[in-house]
Amino acid sequence: MIDVVLAGTGHRPGKLDGYEPEAQERLIVYATKILPFYKPKKVNMGMAMGWDQAMAWACVRLGIL
């Protein structure tokens, strides 16, 4: 069995439907749906606003620490 480590980065909120909390929540929900497909042991991201932070929140919700 291979331990999968993902790295994620992407666009900032200005290019992803704005800075509203609803837009960020949609990104988090999407990330929460796609992460289980890859079954990562760990996820690395840069923590920029937008997709990076959505991936981080999705990891927290899924218990990927």
RAHU-V56019 format. One line per field, one symbol per residue. phi: phi as a letter, one per 40 degrees, with the letter a starting at -180 (. if undefined). burial: I if it has 24 or more other ideal C-beta (glycine too) atoms within 12 Angstrom, else O. Layout:
BEGIN
phi=???
burial=???
END
This chain:
BEGIN
phi=.cccbbbbaaccddbbggbcdcccccccccccccdddcfccabbacgcchcdccccccccccgcb
burial=OOOOOIOIOOOOIOOIOOOOOOIIOOIIOOIIOOIOOOOIOOIOIOOOIIIIIIIIIIIOOIOIO
END
